[in-house]
Amino acid sequence: MTSTAPDTITMFGADWCRDCIRTKKQFDDLGIEYTYVNLVDEPAAADVAKEISGRTNIPVVVYPDATHHVEPSDDDVATKLRELSLI
């Protein structure tokens, strides 16, 4: 069973999801370390993502402060990363 680590960013997504691709690229371009949970490879993790977000939309991004975003915009992610002093 996949769980989120309290000191890292965890992103639940799928390689066919455009929003997931965009958010992964943003993390990669900014040099942000994160754990990527591919829901195609780990379908049971979709239940974890749904439990966190209450929705079935992806990506679900869980931050070290236990907050999360569902389908965040680039601005949403950047704002949160600044709040966490990661950028």
Residue pairs with C-beta under 8 A, 6 or more apart in sequence:
1 44
1 45
1 48
2 37
2 42
2 44
2 45
2 48
3 48
4 10
4 35
4 48
4 52
4 62
5 35
6 64
6 66
7 64
8 33
8 34
8 35
8 64
9 27
9 32
9 33
9 34
9 35
9 61
9 62
9 63
9 64
10 34
10 35
10 37
10 61
10 62
11 20
11 23
11 24
11 27
11 34
11 35
11 36
11 37
11 59
11 60
11 61
11 62
12 37
12 39
12 45
12 46
12 48
12 49
12 52
12 58
12 59
12 60
12 61
12 62
13 19
13 20
13 23
13 24
13 36
13 37
13 38
13 39
13 58
13 59
13 60
14 20
14 38
14 39
14 40
14 58
15 21
15 38
15 40
16 40
17 58
17 59
19 58
19 59
19 71
20 58
20 59
22 74
23 59
23 61
23 72
23 74
23 77
24 36
26 32
26 74
26 77
26 78
27 34
27 77
30 81
30 87
32 81
32 86
32 87
37 45
37 48
37 49
39 45
39 46
39 49
39 58
46 56
49 58
49 60
50 56
52 60
52 62
52 68
53 60
53 68
53 70
55 70
57 70
57 71
58 70
58 71
59 69
59 70
59 71
59 72
60 68
60 69
60 70
61 68
61 69
61 70
61 72
61 77
62 68
63 69
63 80
63 84
64 84
65 84
67 80
69 76
69 77
69 80
72 80
78 87
81 87
